[in-house]
Structures are given as structure tokens and as C-alpha cells.
């Protein structure tokens, strides 16, 4: 299964390494004004989820705001709780990917969807993860 990356005005992702929440509105505003449509705030930045929340509230719907250095399923939950829609991970962690796909599946089928099926790779994973 593949998720196509949305069309972007520029084929770049702005990475705001080390950005602080107080700096976020000005930087994100300038990037959006310059035409950036994908902005990543690494989770090793100070208060990253607060910065992601600030950025997500400021950004129009066609701008992806999200997190980099996503390492755990709990990070995925916090990212989505902050309004982020872009996830960058330095590795392939089955739990991180499964959580992301479950959240996307729930959103696709409505917030109240209670379907109990596993994502396809969890049903027949070559890694032996069930």
C-alpha cells in the first residue's frame, strides 16, 4: 500500500530544526508566504508538539505541517493531537507505521469509525509481526 504525497508548489520540505514555540508563527508565516507547502518540526526541538500545534493552526489546508524524528506510536498520537499531518521517521518501525495508518483509516471513514481490522501489513507481515 502506498500513500501518494500531495502535490506541492515546491518539491521541498522546510525543516525547522530547533525552533521554539515563540519563533514558530513568524517563521511558518514567512515560509507559507514564500510558497512552502510542507513544513517539518523535528521532535528533538524544544516543545515540538506546541510548535506543531501553532504551525498547524496558522497553516491553510493545502500546507502540510508535521514532525520529524518520529520514533514511537505515542509520538504519532501526539502529532495528530497537535494537528500535524506530515510524519518523517528515520527508520521503519512497524508500530509507528501501523498507528499512522490506523489514524488515517479512521479519518477516511469518519471520526466515529470503530472498525476492528488490522492494517494489511499487520495481517501478512514479512517481518513476522502479527
N, CA, C and O atoms as a printed pandas DataFrame, in Angstrom:
     atom_number atom_name residue_name chain_id  residue_number  x_coord  y_coord  z_coord
0              1         N          UNK        A               1    0.847   -1.170    0.000
1              2        CA          UNK        A               1    0.000    0.000    0.000
2              3         C          UNK        A               1    0.890    1.229    0.000
3              4         O          UNK        A               1    1.865    1.300    0.747
4              5         N          UNK        A               2    0.555    2.185   -0.831
5              6        CA          UNK        A               2    1.338    3.406   -0.870
6              7         C          UNK        A               2    0.415    4.595   -0.706
7              8         O          UNK        A               2   -0.721    4.593   -1.182
8              9         N          UNK        A               3    0.918    5.604   -0.030
9             10        CA          UNK        A               3    0.160    6.841    0.161
10            11         C          UNK        A               3    0.845    7.898   -0.681
11            12         O          UNK        A               3    1.990    8.254   -0.403
12            13         N          UNK        A               4    0.173    8.412   -1.708
13            14        CA          UNK        A               4    0.819    9.416   -2.548
14            15         C          UNK        A               4    1.031   10.717   -1.772
15            16         O          UNK        A               4    0.173   11.141   -0.998
16            17         N          UNK        A               5    2.171   11.329   -1.990
17            18        CA          UNK        A               5    2.448   12.617   -1.370
18            19         C          UNK        A               5    1.601   13.652   -2.103
19            20         O          UNK        A               5    1.535   13.622   -3.331
20            21         N          UNK        A               6    0.959   14.559   -1.390
21            22        CA          UNK        A               6    0.118   15.543   -2.067
22            23         C          UNK        A               6    0.934   16.449   -2.977
23            24         O          UNK        A               6    2.135   16.625   -2.767
24            25         N          UNK        A               7    0.293   17.021   -3.979
25            26        CA          UNK        A               7    1.019   17.943   -4.861
26            27         C          UNK        A               7    1.577   19.116   -4.054
27            28         O          UNK        A               7    0.938   19.612   -3.126
28            29         N          UNK        A               8    2.772   19.541   -4.425
29            30        CA          UNK        A               8    3.419   20.653   -3.736
30            31         C          UNK        A               8    3.827   21.711   -4.744
31            32         O          UNK        A               8    4.189   21.391   -5.876
32            33         N          UNK        A               9    3.770   22.971   -4.337
33            34        CA          UNK        A               9    4.216   24.056   -5.218
34            35         C          UNK        A               9    5.722   24.011   -5.419
35            36         O          UNK        A               9    6.220   24.339   -6.496
36            37         N          UNK        A              10    6.440   23.608   -4.389
37            38        CA          UNK        A              10    7.894   23.451   -4.463
38            39         C          UNK        A              10    8.218   22.035   -3.965
39            40         O          UNK        A              10    7.624   21.574   -2.990
40            41         N          UNK        A              11    9.155   21.345   -4.628
41            42        CA          UNK        A              11    9.481   19.969   -4.201
42            43         C          UNK        A              11   10.447   19.951   -3.012
43            44         O          UNK        A              11   11.477   19.278   -3.039
44            45         N          UNK        A              12   10.091   20.705   -1.973
45            46        CA          UNK        A              12   10.956   20.831   -0.800
46            47         C          UNK        A              12   10.146   20.714    0.481
47            48         O          UNK        A              12    8.963   21.052    0.519
48            49         N          UNK        A              13   10.799   20.232    1.525
49            50        CA          UNK        A              13   10.218   20.233    2.862
50            51         C          UNK        A              13   11.105   21.130    3.721
51            52         O          UNK        A              13   12.307   20.890    3.845
52            53         N          UNK        A              14   10.511   22.157    4.310
53            54        CA          UNK        A              14   11.263   23.031    5.222
54            55         C          UNK        A              14   11.393   22.318    6.563
55            56         O          UNK        A              14   10.395   21.879    7.134
56            57         N          UNK        A              15   12.610   22.203    7.063
57            58        CA          UNK        A              15   12.856   21.548    8.344
58            59         C          UNK        A              15   13.270   22.618    9.345
59            60         O          UNK        A              15   14.319   23.247    9.208
60            61         N          UNK        A              16   12.424   22.813   10.356
61            62        CA          UNK        A              16   12.660   23.868   11.345
62            63         C          UNK        A              16   13.346   23.291   12.588
63            64         O          UNK        A              16   12.763   23.255   13.671
64            65         N          UNK        A              17   14.558   22.853   12.418
65            66        CA          UNK        A              17   15.321   22.215   13.495
66            67         C          UNK        A              17   15.591   23.225   14.608
67            68         O          UNK        A              17   16.146   24.296   14.366
68            69         N          UNK        A              18   15.186   22.866   15.844
69            70        CA          UNK        A              18   15.465   23.710   16.998
70            71         C          UNK        A              18   14.529   24.891   17.186
71            72         O          UNK        A              18   14.761   25.727   18.059
72            73         N          UNK        A              19   13.484   24.976   16.389
73            74        CA          UNK        A              19   12.565   26.115   16.503
74            75         C          UNK        A              19   11.847   26.073   17.850
75            76         O          UNK        A              19   11.493   25.003   18.346
76            77         N          UNK        A              20   11.640   27.243   18.429
77            78        CA          UNK        A              20   10.921   27.366   19.696
78            79         C          UNK        A              20    9.503   27.833   19.414
79            80         O          UNK        A              20    9.266   28.498   18.406
80            81         N          UNK        A              21    8.549   27.498   20.288
81            82        CA          UNK        A              21    7.162   27.902   20.044
82            83         C          UNK        A              21    6.990   29.394   19.775
83            84         O          UNK        A              21    6.179   29.772   18.930
84            85         N          UNK        A              22    7.725   30.238   20.464
85            86        CA          UNK        A              22    7.607   31.678   20.255
86            87         C          UNK        A              22    8.084   32.138   18.883
87            88         O          UNK        A              22    7.638   33.170   18.382
88            89         N          UNK        A              23    8.971   31.388   18.285
89            90        CA          UNK        A              23    9.500   31.718   16.956
90            91         C          UNK        A              23    8.629   31.156   15.828
91            92         O          UNK        A              23    8.702   31.612   14.687
92            93         N          UNK        A              24    7.819   30.178   16.160
93            94        CA          UNK        A              24    7.081   29.418   15.153
94            95         C          UNK        A              24    6.161   30.265   14.274
95            96         O          UNK        A              24    6.222   30.128   13.052
96            97         N          UNK        A              25    5.308   31.139   14.833
97            98        CA          UNK        A              25    4.380   31.868   13.958
98            99         C          UNK        A              25    5.079   32.688   12.873
99           100         O          UNK        A              25    4.665   32.664   11.714
100          101         N          UNK        A              26    6.125   33.404   13.242
101          102        CA          UNK        A              26    6.818   34.236   12.266
102          103         C          UNK        A              26    7.512   33.428   11.188
103          104         O          UNK        A              26    7.436   33.762   10.005
104          105         N          UNK        A              27    8.190   32.363   11.597
105          106        CA          UNK        A              27    8.917   31.538   10.631
106          107         C          UNK        A              27    7.948   30.817    9.704
107          108         O          UNK        A              27    8.129   30.819    8.486
108          109         N          UNK        A              28    6.920   30.202   10.279
109          110        CA          UNK        A              28    5.944   29.465    9.466
110          111         C          UNK        A              28    5.212   30.416    8.527
111          112         O          UNK        A              28    4.984   30.094    7.361
112          113         N          UNK        A              29    4.845   31.584    9.037
113          114        CA          UNK        A              29    4.171   32.575    8.186
114          115         C          UNK        A              29    5.023   32.977    6.990
115          116         O          UNK        A              29    4.524   33.071    5.869
116          117         N          UNK        A              30    6.307   33.215    7.230
117          118        CA          UNK        A              30    7.215   33.599    6.142
118          119         C          UNK        A              30    7.381   32.464    5.138
119          120         O          UNK        A              30    7.418   32.705    3.931
120          121         N          UNK        A              31    7.481   31.232    5.624
121          122        CA          UNK        A              31    7.624   30.090    4.719
122          123         C          UNK        A              31    6.379   29.900    3.852
123          124         O          UNK        A              31    6.481   29.660    2.649
124          125         N          UNK        A              32    5.216   30.009    4.467
125          126        CA          UNK        A              32    3.968   29.861    3.702
126          127         C          UNK        A              32    3.855   30.975    2.673
127          128         O          UNK        A              32    3.473   30.731    1.528
128          129         N          UNK        A              33    4.183   32.188    3.074
129          130        CA          UNK        A              33    4.142   33.326    2.147
130          131         C          UNK        A              33    5.103   33.124    0.973
131          132         O          UNK        A              33    4.834   33.569   -0.143
132          133         N          UNK        A              34    6.222   32.450    1.236
133          134        CA          UNK        A              34    7.211   32.181    0.189
134          135         C          UNK        A              34    6.814   30.991   -0.700
135          136         O          UNK        A              34    7.491   30.693   -1.684
136          137         N          UNK        A              35    5.716   30.319   -0.346
137          138        CA          UNK        A              35    5.233   29.232   -1.190
138          139         C          UNK        A              35    5.527   27.831   -0.708
139          140         O          UNK        A              35    5.258   26.871   -1.430
140          141         N          UNK        A              36    6.072   27.676    0.493
141          142        CA          UNK        A              36    6.342   26.340    1.017
142          143         C          UNK        A              36    5.026   25.669    1.394
143          144         O          UNK        A              36    4.138   26.295    1.971
144          145         N          UNK        A              37    4.916   24.392    1.061
145          146        CA          UNK        A              37    3.687   23.653    1.358
146          147         C          UNK        A              37    3.926   22.414    2.216
147          148         O          UNK        A              37    3.005   21.626    2.431
148          149         N          UNK        A              38    5.146   22.235    2.707
149          150        CA          UNK        A              38    5.464   21.134    3.621
150          151         C          UNK        A              38    6.497   21.632    4.626
151          152         O          UNK        A              38    7.594   22.054    4.258
152          153         N          UNK        A              39    6.119   21.575    5.905
153          154        CA          UNK        A              39    6.981   22.093    6.974
154          155         C          UNK        A              39    7.089   21.040    8.070
155          156         O          UNK        A              39    6.082   20.572    8.600
156          157         N          UNK        A              40    8.321   20.677    8.399
157          158        CA          UNK        A              40    8.605   19.655    9.408
158          159         C          UNK        A              40    9.267   20.294   10.623
159          160         O          UNK        A              40   10.178   21.111   10.493
160          161         N          UNK        A              41    8.796   19.910   11.802
161          162        CA          UNK        A              41    9.417   20.330   13.054
162          163         C          UNK        A              41    9.930   19.064   13.735
163          164         O          UNK        A              41    9.132   18.262   14.220
164          165         N          UNK        A              42   11.259   18.871   13.781
165          166        CA          UNK        A              42   11.808   17.658   14.392
166          167         C          UNK        A              42   11.426   17.565   15.873
167          168         O          UNK        A              42   11.345   18.577   16.569
168          169         N          UNK        A              43   11.199   16.352   16.333
169          170        CA          UNK        A              43   10.780   16.154   17.716
170          171         C          UNK        A              43   11.897   16.389   18.724
171          172         O          UNK        A              43   11.643   16.393   19.929
172          173         N          UNK        A              44   13.123   16.583   18.260
173          174        CA          UNK        A              44   14.193   16.931   19.189
174          175         C          UNK        A              44   14.327   18.447   19.346
175          176         O          UNK        A              44   15.304   18.925   19.921
176          177         N          UNK        A              45   13.361   19.198   18.842
177          178        CA          UNK        A              45   13.287   20.651   19.038
178          179         C          UNK        A              45   12.650   20.933   20.395
179          180         O          UNK        A              45   11.966   20.066   20.940
180          181         N          UNK        A              46   12.859   22.130   20.952
181          182        CA          UNK        A              46   12.206   22.478   22.219
182          183         C          UNK        A              46   10.682   22.542   22.048
183          184         O          UNK        A              46   10.197   23.223   21.144
184          185         N          UNK        A              47    9.940   21.860   22.879
185          186        CA          UNK        A              47    8.473   21.848   22.859
186          187         C          UNK        A              47    7.917   21.633   21.436
187          188         O          UNK        A              47    7.140   22.452   20.945
188          189         N          UNK        A              48    8.310   20.546   20.785
189          190        CA          UNK        A              48    7.944   20.362   19.378
190          191         C          UNK        A              48    6.440   20.273   19.136
191          192         O          UNK        A              48    5.951   20.810   18.142
192          193         N          UNK        A              49    5.704   19.619   20.006
193          194        CA          UNK        A              49    4.271   19.467   19.756
194          195         C          UNK        A              49    3.535   20.791   19.902
195          196         O          UNK        A              49    2.537   21.026   19.221
196          197         N          UNK        A              50    4.018   21.650   20.781
197          198        CA          UNK        A              50    3.440   23.002   20.887
198          199         C          UNK        A              50    3.715   23.776   19.603
199          200         O          UNK        A              50    2.820   24.445   19.088
200          201         N          UNK        A              51    4.923   23.698   19.085
201          202        CA          UNK        A              51    5.255   24.376   17.821
202          203         C          UNK        A              51    4.433   23.819   16.667
203          204         O          UNK        A              51    3.977   24.576   15.810
204          205         N          UNK        A              52    4.240   22.502   16.633
205          206        CA          UNK        A              52    3.427   21.886   15.573
206          207         C          UNK        A              52    1.995   22.380   15.675
207          208         O          UNK        A              52    1.375   22.688   14.657
208          209         N          UNK        A              53    1.461   22.461   16.883
209          210        CA          UNK        A              53    0.090   22.955   17.066
210          211         C          UNK        A              53   -0.039   24.398   16.580
211          212         O          UNK        A              53   -1.004   24.736   15.895
212          213         N          UNK        A              54    0.915   25.241   16.924
213          214        CA          UNK        A              54    0.901   26.638   16.486
214          215         C          UNK        A              54    0.962   26.707   14.963
215          216         O          UNK        A              54    0.199   27.443   14.338
216          217         N          UNK        A              55    1.867   25.941   14.374
217          218        CA          UNK        A              55    2.032   25.949   12.921
218          219         C          UNK        A              55    0.785   25.423   12.210
219          220         O          UNK        A              55    0.354   25.985   11.203
220          221         N          UNK        A              56    0.215   24.348   12.736
221          222        CA          UNK        A              56   -0.964   23.742   12.099
222          223         C          UNK        A              56   -2.159   24.691   12.130
223          224         O          UNK        A              56   -2.938   24.730   11.177
224          225         N          UNK        A              57   -2.315   25.451   13.205
225          226        CA          UNK        A              57   -3.420   26.410   13.290
226          227         C          UNK        A              57   -3.227   27.567   12.326
227          228         O          UNK        A              57   -4.201   28.142   11.839
228          229         N          UNK        A              58   -1.992   27.908   12.052
229          230        CA          UNK        A              58   -1.681   29.043   11.174
230          231         C          UNK        A              58   -1.754   28.667    9.685
231          232         O          UNK        A              58   -2.046   29.508    8.834
232          233         N          UNK        A              59   -1.487   27.411    9.396
233          234        CA          UNK        A              59   -1.339   26.980    8.001
234          235         C          UNK        A              59   -2.685   26.722    7.327
235          236         O          UNK        A              59   -3.602   26.193    7.954
236          237         N          UNK        A              60   -2.805   27.097    6.042
237          238        CA          UNK        A              60   -4.003   26.731    5.285
238          239         C          UNK        A              60   -4.038   25.212    5.036
239          240         O          UNK        A              60   -3.034   24.526    5.225
240          241         N          UNK        A              61   -5.173   24.708    4.622
241          242        CA          UNK        A              61   -5.389   23.266    4.459
242          243         C          UNK        A              61   -4.419   22.618    3.472
243          244         O          UNK        A              61   -4.122   21.431    3.608
244          245         N          UNK        A              62   -3.919   23.356    2.488
245          246        CA          UNK        A              62   -3.033   22.747    1.491
246          247         C          UNK        A              62   -1.566   22.717    1.928
247          248         O          UNK        A              62   -0.705   22.289    1.159
248          249         N          UNK        A              63   -1.275   23.160    3.135
249          250        CA          UNK        A              63    0.091   23.133    3.653
250          251         C          UNK        A              63    0.201   22.013    4.686
251          252         O          UNK        A              63   -0.561   21.972    5.652
252          253         N          UNK        A              64    1.155   21.107    4.474
253          254        CA          UNK        A              64    1.392   20.004    5.403
254          255         C          UNK        A              64    2.321   20.465    6.514
255          256         O          UNK        A              64    3.418   20.962    6.258
256          257         N          UNK        A              65    1.871   20.295    7.741
257          258        CA          UNK        A              65    2.686   20.586    8.912
258          259         C          UNK        A              65    2.876   19.265    9.644
259          260         O          UNK        A              65    1.932   18.487    9.782
260          261         N          UNK        A              66    4.082   19.013   10.109
261          262        CA          UNK        A              66    4.270   17.749   10.806
262          263         C          UNK        A              66    5.561   17.668   11.566
263          264         O          UNK        A              66    6.218   18.671   11.844
264          265         N          UNK        A              67    5.913   16.422   11.901
265          266        CA          UNK        A              67    7.055   16.153   12.767
266          267         C          UNK        A              67    8.088   15.293   12.066
267          268         O          UNK        A              67    7.772   14.458   11.217
268          269         N          UNK        A              68    9.333   15.526   12.450
269          270        CA          UNK        A              68   10.430   14.668   12.033
270          271         C          UNK        A              68   10.987   13.955   13.255
271          272         O          UNK        A              68   10.709   14.345   14.389
272          273         N          UNK        A              69   11.763   12.923   13.027
273          274        CA          UNK        A              69   12.331   12.103   14.096
274          275         C          UNK        A              69   11.217   11.455   14.922
275          276         O          UNK        A              69   11.297   11.393   16.149
276          277         N          UNK        A              70   10.186   10.975   14.238
277          278        CA          UNK        A              70    9.085   10.283   14.908
278          279         C          UNK        A              70    9.538    8.848   15.158
279          280         O          UNK        A              70    9.810    8.100   14.219
280          281         N          UNK        A              71    9.617    8.471   16.436
281          282        CA          UNK        A              71   10.193    7.180   16.802
282          283         C          UNK        A              71    9.212    6.205   17.426
283          284         O          UNK        A              71    9.463    5.000   17.426
284          285         N          UNK        A              72    8.095    6.700   17.961
285          286        CA          UNK        A              72    7.175    5.811   18.687
286          287         C          UNK        A              72    5.735    6.034   18.263
287          288         O          UNK        A              72    5.396    7.068   17.687
288          289         N          UNK        A              73    4.895    5.055   18.552
289          290        CA          UNK        A              73    3.467    5.194   18.288
290          291         C          UNK        A              73    2.881    6.331   19.112
291          292         O          UNK        A              73    1.957    7.005   18.655
292          293         N          UNK        A              74    3.398    6.561   20.320
293          294        CA          UNK        A              74    2.936    7.685   21.146
294          295         C          UNK        A              74    3.249    9.017   20.469
295          296         O          UNK        A              74    2.462    9.959   20.567
296          297         N          UNK        A              75    4.391    9.108   19.782
297          298        CA          UNK        A              75    4.710   10.320   19.016
298          299         C          UNK        A              75    3.667   10.558   17.932
299          300         O          UNK        A              75    3.266   11.696   17.687
300          301         N          UNK        A              76    3.229    9.485   17.284
301          302        CA          UNK        A              76    2.204    9.597   16.231
302          303         C          UNK        A              76    0.915   10.155   16.822
303          304         O          UNK        A              76    0.300   11.048   16.240
304          305         N          UNK        A              77    0.505    9.634   17.971
305          306        CA          UNK        A              77   -0.709   10.134   18.623
306          307         C          UNK        A              77   -0.583   11.612   18.960
307          308         O          UNK        A              77   -1.502   12.389   18.701
308          309         N          UNK        A              78    0.544   12.003   19.532
309          310        CA          UNK        A              78    0.739   13.412   19.900
310          311         C          UNK        A              78    0.810   14.302   18.669
311          312         O          UNK        A              78    0.308   15.425   18.686
312          313         N          UNK        A              79    1.429   13.810   17.605
313          314        CA          UNK        A              79    1.491   14.569   16.354
314          315         C          UNK        A              79    0.085   14.878   15.844
315          316         O          UNK        A              79   -0.227   16.026   15.528
316          317         N          UNK        A              80   -0.748   13.868   15.767
317          318        CA          UNK        A              80   -2.108   14.082   15.277
318          319         C          UNK        A              80   -2.928   14.921   16.245
319          320         O          UNK        A              80   -3.773   15.708   15.819
320          321         N          UNK        A              81   -2.687   14.762   17.546
321          322        CA          UNK        A              81   -3.367   15.588   18.539
322          323         C          UNK        A              81   -3.030   17.059   18.402
323          324         O          UNK        A              81   -3.840   17.921   18.742
324          325         N          UNK        A              82   -1.837   17.349   17.906
325          326        CA          UNK        A              82   -1.404   18.730   17.697
326          327         C          UNK        A              82   -1.848   19.273   16.338
327          328         O          UNK        A              82   -1.628   20.447   16.036
328          329         N          UNK        A              83   -2.467   18.430   15.525
329          330        CA          UNK        A              83   -2.929   18.883   14.208
330          331         C          UNK        A              83   -1.971   18.608   13.072
331          332         O          UNK        A              83   -2.206   19.048   11.946
332          333         N          UNK        A              84   -0.884   17.881   13.347
333          334        CA          UNK        A              84    0.093   17.576   12.304
334          335         C          UNK        A              84   -0.402   16.527   11.326
335          336         O          UNK        A              84   -1.163   15.630   11.690
336          337         N          UNK        A              85    0.041   16.648   10.076
337          338        CA          UNK        A              85   -0.354   15.693    9.034
338          339         C          UNK        A              85    0.829   15.148    8.256
339          340         O          UNK        A              85    0.641   14.363    7.327
340          341         N          UNK        A              86    2.040   15.542    8.611
341          342        CA          UNK        A              86    3.250   15.065    7.944
342          343         C          UNK        A              86    4.088   14.326    8.977
343          344         O          UNK        A              86    4.343   14.846   10.063
344          345         N          UNK        A              87    4.515   13.114    8.641
345          346        CA          UNK        A              87    5.298   12.298    9.568
346          347         C          UNK        A              87    6.578   11.876    8.868
347          348         O          UNK        A              87    6.540   11.298    7.782
348          349         N          UNK        A              88    7.710   12.166    9.494
349          350        CA          UNK        A              88    9.004   11.757    8.964
350          351         C          UNK        A              88    9.694   10.948   10.052
351          352         O          UNK        A              88    9.835   11.407   11.185
352          353         N          UNK        A              89   10.123    9.739    9.698
353          354        CA          UNK        A              89   10.771    8.853   10.659
354          355         C          UNK        A              89   12.121    8.429   10.099
355          356         O          UNK        A              89   12.241    8.175    8.901
356          357         N          UNK        A              90   13.140    8.350   10.954
357          358        CA          UNK        A              90   14.466    7.963   10.464
358          359         C          UNK        A              90   14.614    6.465   10.217
359          360         O          UNK        A              90   15.646    6.012    9.721
360          361         N          UNK        A              91   13.591    5.705   10.561
361          362        CA          UNK        A              91   13.664    4.255   10.375
362          363         C          UNK        A              91   12.269    3.728   10.037
363          364         O          UNK        A              91   11.304    4.490    9.971
364          365         N          UNK        A              92   12.178    2.424    9.828
365          366        CA          UNK        A              92   10.891    1.796    9.540
366          367         C          UNK        A              92   10.498    0.997   10.770
367          368         O          UNK        A              92   10.974   -0.119   10.979
368          369         N          UNK        A              93    9.630    1.573   11.576
369          370        CA          UNK        A              93    9.151    0.926   12.790
370          371         C          UNK        A              93    7.709    0.495   12.545
371          372         O          UNK        A              93    6.852    1.331   12.256
372          373         N          UNK        A              94    7.440   -0.782   12.655
373          374        CA          UNK        A              94    6.117   -1.319   12.348
374          375         C          UNK        A              94    5.041   -0.680   13.215
375          376         O          UNK        A              94    3.957   -0.379   12.715
376          377         N          UNK        A              95    5.310   -0.465   14.501
377          378        CA          UNK        A              95    4.307    0.132   15.383
378          379         C          UNK        A              95    3.992    1.571   14.983
379          380         O          UNK        A              95    2.831    1.980   15.013
380          381         N          UNK        A              96    5.012    2.342   14.609
381          382        CA          UNK        A              96    4.798    3.729   14.168
382          383         C          UNK        A              96    3.956    3.744   12.902
383          384         O          UNK        A              96    2.987    4.497   12.810
384          385         N          UNK        A              97    4.314    2.924   11.932
385          386        CA          UNK        A              97    3.561    2.888   10.672
386          387         C          UNK        A              97    2.129    2.399   10.881
387          388         O          UNK        A              97    1.195    2.937   10.287
388          389         N          UNK        A              98    1.958    1.388   11.718
389          390        CA          UNK        A              98    0.619    0.857   11.979
390          391         C          UNK        A              98   -0.262    1.918   12.625
391          392         O          UNK        A              98   -1.423    2.069   12.246
392          393         N          UNK        A              99    0.274    2.658   13.599
393          394        CA          UNK        A              99   -0.518    3.699   14.256
394          395         C          UNK        A              99   -0.910    4.787   13.260
395          396         O          UNK        A              99   -2.056    5.238   13.244
396          397         N          UNK        A             100    0.039    5.205   12.435
397          398        CA          UNK        A             100   -0.242    6.239   11.432
398          399         C          UNK        A             100   -1.341    5.775   10.475
399          400         O          UNK        A             100   -2.270    6.527   10.180
400          401         N          UNK        A             101   -1.235    4.550    9.997
401          402        CA          UNK        A             101   -2.229    4.045    9.047
402          403         C          UNK        A             101   -3.599    3.891    9.708
403          404         O          UNK        A             101   -4.617    4.146    9.065
404          405         N          UNK        A             102   -3.644    3.485   10.962
405          406        CA          UNK        A             102   -4.929    3.368   11.665
406          407         C          UNK        A             102   -5.581    4.730   11.824
407          408         O          UNK        A             102   -6.791    4.862   11.636
408          409         N          UNK        A             103   -4.797    5.747   12.169
409          410        CA          UNK        A             103   -5.350    7.099   12.304
410          411         C          UNK        A             103   -5.868    7.582   10.960
411          412         O          UNK        A             103   -6.963    8.139   10.884
412          413         N          UNK        A             104   -5.093    7.377    9.895
413          414        CA          UNK        A             104   -5.550    7.792    8.562
414          415         C          UNK        A             104   -6.817    7.050    8.156
415          416         O          UNK        A             104   -7.723    7.636    7.563
416          417         N          UNK        A             105   -6.879    5.750    8.479
417          418        CA          UNK        A             105   -8.053    4.947    8.143
418          419         C          UNK        A             105   -9.285    5.466    8.882
419          420         O          UNK        A             105  -10.364    5.575    8.300
420          421         N          UNK        A             106   -9.119    5.784   10.160
421          422        CA          UNK        A             106  -10.252    6.327   10.935
422          423         C          UNK        A             106  -10.727    7.645   10.356
423          424         O          UNK        A             106  -11.932    7.878   10.255
424          425         N          UNK        A             107   -9.798    8.510    9.974
425          426        CA          UNK        A             107  -10.175    9.803    9.391
426          427         C          UNK        A             107  -10.895    9.616    8.059
427          428         O          UNK        A             107  -11.858   10.318    7.754
428          429         N          UNK        A             108  -10.413    8.662    7.278
429          430        CA          UNK        A             108  -11.017    8.414    5.969
430          431         C          UNK        A             108  -12.453    7.915    6.118
431          432         O          UNK        A             108  -13.295    8.205    5.269
432          433         N          UNK        A             109  -12.739    7.176    7.173
433          434        CA          UNK        A             109  -14.061    6.579    7.367
434          435         C          UNK        A             109  -14.878    7.293    8.433
435          436         O          UNK        A             109  -15.879    6.755    8.906
436          437         N          UNK        A             110  -14.469    8.482    8.814
437          438        CA          UNK        A             110  -15.216    9.249    9.809
438          439         C          UNK        A             110  -14.626    9.087   11.194
439          440         O          UNK        A             110  -14.092    8.031   11.533
440          441         N          UNK        A             111  -14.722   10.116   11.975
441          442        CA          UNK        A             111  -14.108   10.137   13.301
442          443         C          UNK        A             111  -14.687    9.075   14.228
443          444         O          UNK        A             111  -14.004    8.645   15.158
444          445         N          UNK        A             112  -15.925    8.641   14.006
445          446        CA          UNK        A             112  -16.549    7.683   14.901
446          447         C          UNK        A             112  -16.403    6.240   14.435
447          448         O          UNK        A             112  -17.007    5.333   15.008
448          449         N          UNK        A             113  -15.602    6.031   13.396
449          450        CA          UNK        A             113  -15.426    4.673   12.899
450          451         C          UNK        A             113  -14.808    3.797   13.982
451          452         O          UNK        A             113  -13.824    4.187   14.610
452          453         N          UNK        A             114  -15.371    2.629   14.202
453          454        CA          UNK        A             114  -14.874    1.715   15.227
454          455         C          UNK        A             114  -14.477    0.374   14.601
455          456         O          UNK        A             114  -14.517   -0.660   15.268
456          457         N          UNK        A             115  -14.098    0.392   13.333
457          458        CA          UNK        A             115  -13.741   -0.849   12.672
458          459         C          UNK        A             115  -12.567   -1.490   13.373
459          460         O          UNK        A             115  -11.662   -0.792   13.830
460          461         N          UNK        A             116  -12.564   -2.811   13.465
461          462        CA          UNK        A             116  -11.557   -3.537   14.239
462          463         C          UNK        A             116  -10.628   -4.367   13.361
463          464         O          UNK        A             116  -10.189   -5.432   13.793
464          465         N          UNK        A             117  -10.319   -3.933   12.176
465          466        CA          UNK        A             117   -9.431   -4.734   11.343
466          467         C          UNK        A             117   -8.000   -4.215   11.441
467          468         O          UNK        A             117   -7.762   -3.044   11.734
468          469         N          UNK        A             118   -7.071   -5.100   11.192
469          470        CA          UNK        A             118   -5.661   -4.729   11.203
470          471         C          UNK        A             118   -5.278   -4.155    9.850
471          472         O          UNK        A             118   -5.888   -4.493    8.836
472          473         N          UNK        A             119   -4.268   -3.285    9.827
473          474        CA          UNK        A             119   -3.755   -2.826    8.536
474          475         C          UNK        A             119   -3.216   -4.019    7.752
475          476         O          UNK        A             119   -2.814   -5.010    8.361
476          477         N          UNK        A             120   -3.196   -3.957    6.426
477          478        CA          UNK        A             120   -2.781   -5.110    5.612
478          479         C          UNK        A             120   -1.423   -5.683    5.983
479          480         O          UNK        A             120   -1.276   -6.904    6.013
480          481         N          UNK        A             121   -0.413   -4.843    6.271
481          482        CA          UNK        A             121    0.910   -5.385    6.558
482          483         C          UNK        A             121    0.950   -6.077    7.917
483          484         O          UNK        A             121    1.839   -6.895    8.158
484          485         N          UNK        A             122    0.017   -5.772    8.806
485          486        CA          UNK        A             122   -0.037   -6.463   10.088
486          487         C          UNK        A             122   -0.613   -7.863    9.920
487          488         O          UNK        A             122   -0.306   -8.758   10.708
488          489         N          UNK        A             123   -1.447   -8.061    8.899
489          490        CA          UNK        A             123   -2.049   -9.371    8.673
490          491         C          UNK        A             123   -1.068  -10.334    8.024
491          492         O          UNK        A             123   -1.113  -11.533    8.299
492          493         N          UNK        A             124   -0.193   -9.839    7.177
493          494        CA          UNK        A             124    0.753  -10.722    6.485
494          495         C          UNK        A             124    2.115  -10.035    6.356
495          496         O          UNK        A             124    2.583   -9.744    5.255
496          497         N          UNK        A             125    2.712   -9.793    7.474
497          498        CA          UNK        A             125    3.981   -9.086    7.509
498          499         C          UNK        A             125    5.149  -10.024    7.219
499          500         O          UNK        A             125    5.227  -11.106    7.801
500          501         N          UNK        A             126    6.055   -9.629    6.331
501          502        CA          UNK        A             126    7.241  -10.441    6.078
502          503         C          UNK        A             126    8.181  -10.433    7.279
503          504         O          UNK        A             126    9.099  -11.250    7.349
504          505         N          UNK        A             127    7.961   -9.519    8.226
505          506        CA          UNK        A             127    8.817   -9.437    9.409
506          507         C          UNK        A             127    8.343  -10.394   10.501
507          508         O          UNK        A             127    9.001  -10.526   11.533
508          509         N          UNK        A             128    7.218  -11.056   10.285
509          510        CA          UNK        A             128    6.691  -11.966   11.272
510          511         C          UNK        A             128    5.958  -11.270   12.397
511          512         O          UNK        A             128    5.695  -11.882   13.433
512          513         N          UNK        A             129    5.622  -10.000   12.217
513          514        CA          UNK        A             129    4.894   -9.245   13.240
514          515         C          UNK        A             129    3.412   -9.429   13.003
515          516         O          UNK        A             129    2.931   -9.220   11.889
516          517         N          UNK        A             130    2.681   -9.818   14.036
517          518        CA          UNK        A             130    1.237  -10.021   13.864
518          519         C          UNK        A             130    0.467   -9.098   14.733
519          520         O          UNK        A             130   -0.764   -9.124   14.724
